[in-house]
Amino acid sequence: MIDIIIVGYPKSGNTWVTRLVAELAGCPVVGFLDSDHKEIAREGLDRKSDYQCFKSHHQLHELRNIKTNTKKIICVVRDPRDIAISGSRYFHFRRWPVLVNFMTAFPKGEWIYNRFLKRFITPSGYRINRMVDAVLFGSKEIHKWVCISWISHLKPYMEDQCFFVKYEDLLDKPEYECKRIITFLGLDRDEQQIREAIEKQSFHNKKAEFLKNNESAKANFMKVGKKEQWRQALSKSQKKMFKEMLADELDQFGYHTSERNSTTLHCCR
């Protein structure tokens, strides 16, 4: 059995890429690596294959310490500015924990807090600001998977010359990127099989499938996942922070910091 591990910083598109890779390989998504929590990417457990897929947010040194079968690592990278926007909509931000604890101590208190108070206590600007700090510096207060910065998570994988898949490239040229993935895995798929896998795992079709099967949690988890949301959502000062702190890395991955075109990632193979 060969384990395919799809790893990336949280909100990099890991769930979608994990399902897509499993679809291409014709294998199951077993769950989250080294965890028994209910992984939302889990599917296709009836598929028969010599491969199996796992989702992961682990740091490279953690990944090396986890006992697995022969493994293939696919590292997903996404513009960290968009990660900050996506994370601000996903993670829970406990701004005033005393109030939260007080509300949740009463019947329906948590529902009242989430439905009416949360939007005022943790407005969008506050949540984005917290996620910008997490992506740039790390924040264990938000979640253990963002306890380190985006670049601190990514650099060991780059230095180890891992196989990279860029989220934005999968959006723009899915067939080409899927061929890269198939070649890396040592599989043989024709054009029709690739197109069918992409179509089956498309946002529209996958969400429709979940809604049809009354899997509302999985349907609600799926967002549009557009690129360059940061252009409208980040403030000028936040854009400046990213540019000053990650200029080289953003340029290396082909993420624009100015009007000029940036180079593409050279370590992707």
Salt bridges, closest charged atoms under 4 A:
GLU23 OE1 - ARG47 NH2 3.20
GLU23 OE2 - LYS200 NZ 3.73
GLU39 OE1 - HIS37 NE2 3.39
GLU39 OE2 - LYS55 NZ 3.00
GLU43 OE1 - ARG19 NE 3.80
GLU43 OE2 - ARG47 NH2 3.84
GLU43 OE1 - LYS206 NZ 2.92
ASP79 OD2 - ARG81 NH2 2.83
GLU141 OE1 - ARG130 NH2 3.89
ASP160 OD1 - ARG64 NH2 2.78
ASP172 OD2 - LYS227 NZ 2.60
GLU177 OE1 - ARG180 NH1 2.73
GLU191 OE2 - LYS179 NZ 2.81
GLU209 OE1 - LYS206 NZ 3.50
GLU215 OE2 - LYS218 NZ 3.58
GLU228 OE1 - ARG231 NE 3.19
GLU244 OE2 - LYS240 NZ 3.94
GLU249 OE2 - LYS155 NZ 3.94
ASP251 OD1 - ARG260 NH2 3.58
